[in-house]
Amino acid sequence: MKTVPLSPAAFARLARTSPDPAGLTLLGSALHTRRLLLLKALLVRVQRHREAVEPGVLAGFERSWGLLERVERQHPAVVRGVLDYPSTGVWLAAALAEPAGPGLDRLLARFDALALTAALRCGSPLDLTVATPDGLLSLPGVGRLRVAAGRVRVGADGRTARFHPDGARAALPAGLALMDRHRGVLAGHGPGWRAVHRLPGGTARLDDLDPYRVPADAGGPSVGTAAEHADTDHAAWSDRWRAAREVLLRTDPGRAAEVAGAVRVVVPLVGHGPRHLGATLSAAPGAVLTSLPAEGQGMAETLVHELHHSKLATLHEIVPLYGSGRDAVHRVGWRPDPRPIAGVLHGAYAHLALADLWRRAVTADGVPRAWRSGAGQQFDDIHDQVGEALLILLESDELTAEGREFADQMRQHHASLGATPLAAG
């Protein structure tokens, strides 16, 4: 599969942080192409070193690969949805990096759940047994079933699915039903089943169930700790999401549509006092990792900020914007620690999008008064800081030619924001 070429006009719109449906479509195509390449790389690795994989795991991986191929021939959109789900990228990155041994065997067993999810979402009849690490069957984007066994037999007739844990005489009282074959919507029921929470007004999910929603080694101040389902206030998250959508619709409808189309998953993080956490993962475009903001405008700012990190990471896969291996670091206004050139570019890009949002908030109708006033001050502060970072970028020899053009387009947009007087708060 080939990615559609990026036109100069689309490249410029992306650099200027402009909401652009065509640009998002292209980035989505690039994401899917990369997922397919990484998945093929994993298959090649397993085939070349099959003697190092536990025989049962190897047989399950090859069976699930065949199942996924069969489903893809009839329902390519369903398979694409499963493969492009953010946690699939985290799993793939972990599997490709893990040395041969029990750790890799455990990761490979996850492929059963991916193929099973695709088959169930398109209503394929099934009778197969899959691994359930820690006694849990996790279906990406759908939910999680506690089976209290290391393996479970899944029987599906095209409309409903039942689960038979190893060693149990009867099926679990929990099950799954296909509610909408066209959209691949599954609904679970019964004890032990937990559904991924759907956020209101769109297709985004609040995922506090997937074991790969945050990489195992990503804890710490840069990413944070994933919140557990039992500790998540789903009503509060829905309230913040709804309020953020309303704020964005009043402030910048194009930006609201971009967020709705590009943010597939919100992963709740454990908060630490008043400090707000927000992050993205280069392996998981479309996911925003965040602690619960205090208000809707805080959620709106987080979504816009983190979405632009995600957009830039995906764009860099299509068009390299900077080189690698350089040790130079640079001071920026929004961080206390010096940053490599990639960090300067990412930070400047995400903050440029926020500056655009804050400038609009000052003059938009229906924006909360407190945010309008704060947005003006935030715009003034970050506008200067982004300007300083753009000078670093444009004077750097670490950017590619495309990276310099990208930074120059950012500079032009930055200048246009400052040219418009702000209304008084």
Helices and strands as residue ranges (DSSP letters): H 8-15, H 21-48, G 50-52, H 55-74, H 76-83, H 86-97, H 102-121, E 126-131, G 133-135, E 136-139, E 143-146, E 151-156, E 160-165, E 175-180, E 185-189, E 193-195, E 197-198, E 205-206, G 229-231, H 234-251, H 253-262, E 265-268, E 278-279, E 287-290, H 296-318, H 341-363, H 369-395, H 401-418
